[in-house]
Amino acid sequence: MTKILVVHGAGINMRGKFQVEIFGTDTMDDYSNAINEYASELGVDVEIFHSNIEGEVINKFYECHEKGFDAAIINPAGYSSGHPALAAAITQVAFPTIEVHISNPAARGGNSEIARSCKGVITGFGLFGYNIAIKAILDMAD
């Protein structure tokens, strides 16, 4: 069974409570429930992790590397820029990482520094972006 780490980055716990005009009213729990539901339909095992502390996210990537995970999906949110240690950690694990954003940060003038460390980036498709990422991971494994 394919095993995927899903990381909710800094500030995702505030989704649905703040900046709803950009990100909508879905909360972090809504994100997790939708991800779990789609993964279950595809027979994929996901482990969802959130932290507002960069070092904890880095440690989770390393832990999942040691446990033989197949891939990761990260919505870096507040980690999108100014976090070179996280970007480096993503390149130091054996599995590919796909970056997902609910909105399109480029439309607001944002550029992710994490994107350079990732296999690909999916932006602007709302929660459906996670489905695209999971499907892409399965397609890469074939």
Secondary structure, 3 states (H helix, E strand, C coil): CCEEEEEEEECHHHCCCCCHHHHCCCCHHHHHHHHHHHHHHHCCEEEEEECCCHHHHHHHHHHHHHCCCCEEEEEEECCCCCCHHHHHHHHCCCCCEEEEECCCHHHHCCCCCCHHHCCEEEECCCCHHHHHHHHHHHHHHC
